[in-house]
Amino acid sequence: MTRLILATRNAGKINELRSILADAGLTHELVGADAYPDVPDVKETGVTFAENALLKAHALARATGLPAVADDSGLCVDVMNGAPGIFSARWAGRHGDDKANLDLLLAQLADIADEHRGAHFACAAALALPDGREAVVEGQLRGTLRHAPTGTNGFGYDPILQPDGDTRTCAELTPTEKNTISHRGKAFRALLPPLRALLG
């Protein structure tokens, strides 16, 4: 059984990929970055989601000698030419301040009419092997931005993105419903063929 490491300390993300691997009949043992506490976090210096995902995956593969998976994701707003994009987690200036990021984005879009509030969550997922081989894929969840947050599930911009074809925001979906349509779920599932090809 091949051990595979996912570049995250988020248990929810690890369980999501574990479930996708199991559903696909892949028996790789998946662990998170917590299993290797001496491995330092990687600075996301890329200018695209794909570059950041590959940076993290290669760094982890080199440090552990194991195949590594990493992802990078964010919200891309149509009328803002794809911003906040790779800056989604630090849009208001401090990394991970969800409320400040959300408040700033809503203020910036305050006078934008409903028909121009299209946006999508984007995720790039990368696989890197210690020998340098790599694969990167992407997934998207398209929707419309609400004028005010609704729902208590999820995190980040989930309370304002209403997926196309639904009447609820991502933060009103159950975790199972969200995982089925999410940008990360789509990217992880798109990574299955490269995983099979590179790891067997």
N, C-alpha and C positions, 0 to 999 in steps of 0.2 A: 504494500500500500504506500503510495507516494504522499508525503506530508506536504501540504500547501499552506503558505502563510498569507493572511490578509492584512494589509497595512491599515489596521484600525484597532482601537481599544473599545469600540462601540459594540456591545454584545448583540444589539438588535441587528446590526449589519452582518455580523458573523453568522447569526442564526438564519438570516435571509439567504445568504450564499450557501450555507450548509443545506438548507431545504431545497434550493435550486439544483445543487449537485446531486442530492439524493433522488429527486424527482427524475433526473436525467440518467440515473443508474450509474453515476460516477462514484467510486468508493474512496476517493482521496480523503485523507484525514486533514480537516481544515482547522487551523488555529489562528488566533489573533496575535497582534504585536505584543500583547501582554506576556505571551509565552517566552519572549526574548527581551526582557526588561533592559538589557544593556545596549540594545540597538537604539541609537538616537533618532529623534523625529527629523524628518527631511523638510528643508525649506522649499516651499512651492514657488520656484522662481520662473516657471514656464509662463508663456503668454496665452496658452490655450488649455482647456481641460485635459486634452490628450497628452500634452507635454508634461503637465503636472502629475498625471496618473503614471506615466512612464518613468518620470524621475523617482517617484516613491517606490514603484515596483522594482526598478533596477537597484536602487540603494538597499532595499530589503533583501533582495536575492543575493547581492554581493556580501552583505553582512552576515547572512545566515547559511548560505550555501544551499538554500531551498528555492523551489519555484515560488514566486510571489505574485500576488494580485493586489492592485491598488485602484482606487477610483478617485475622481474629482468631479464635483458637480456644482451647479448653481442655477440661478434664475436669469433668463435672458428676455428682456422686454423689447417688443418690436419697435415702439416709437423712440426707444433710447438706443437704437442700433445694437441691441444685444447686451447692453449693460443691465444690471451690475456684473453679470457674467462671472469671470474668475475672481472678481472682488466681492462676490455676494456675501461671504461670511464676515467681511470687514467693511461693508459699504459705508457705515456711519463712522468709521475710523478705528474702532476697537474690535479685534477678532472675536466672533462668537456672541456679540451682543444682539440677540435676535430682535428684541423689542425696538432698540434704537435703529437697527437696519430697516425694520418694517415701517416704523414711523417716518423715517427719512424718505423711503421710496414712495409711500403714500402721499407725502407732502409734495414730492416732485411731480406726481401724476395727478394732483388734485383737480386740475382743470381739463384733464383728458377725458373725452366722452367714451361711453361704453364700447362703441364700435371700433375704437382705436386702442383698446386696452388688451390686445392680444399679447401672449407671452408663452414661454415654455420653460420647463425645467430640463436641463441638459446634464447628462452624465457620461463621462468617458471611463471605461474600465480597461485596465492594462494587465497583461500577464508578462512577466519577465523571468527568464531562466538564468541560473548562475553563469551559463556559457555565453550569455549576451543575446540569445534569441528572444524575440518579443512579439506580442500581438496587442493591438489596441482596437476597441470597438466603442460605439456610442449608442445611447438611447435617449429618447425625448418623451416628455409628457406635455402636450399642448393644452392651453386653456385660456381663460380670460381673468384679468385681475379685478377683484372686488374693490369697492371704495373703502371698506372697513373690514377688519379681521373677524372671522366667524369660525367657531370650532376650537376644541381644546386638545385634539390629538395632533400628533406630528410635531414639527419644530420648524424653525426658520421662516420661510415665506409660505408654508403650507396653509395658514389661515386666510390667505388672500387669493390663492390660485384656484379657480373653479375649472376642473378638467372639462374639455369638450365633451358634450353628450351627457353631462351630469348637472344636477341642480345644487350640489353641495361643494364646499371647498375641500381641498385635500385634508384639512384638519378636522373635517366632519366624517371622513371615511374611517372604517375600521382598519386596523393594521393589515389584515388580510386583503381587504379591498384595495388598499393603497399599494401593497406589494405587487398585486396582480397587474396594475397599470403603470406603476412608477417608472420613471426614467432609469433609476438604479436597477430595478428588477429587469427591465428590458436590456440594459447594458450587460448585466451579469449573465442573462440567458444567451445574449449574442456572443458571449465569451466561451460558451460551451464547445463549439466546433474547434476553435484554436486550442482549447484545453485538451481535447481528445487528440488533436493532431500532434501537439508538442509533448504531451505527457503520456499518451497512449491509454 
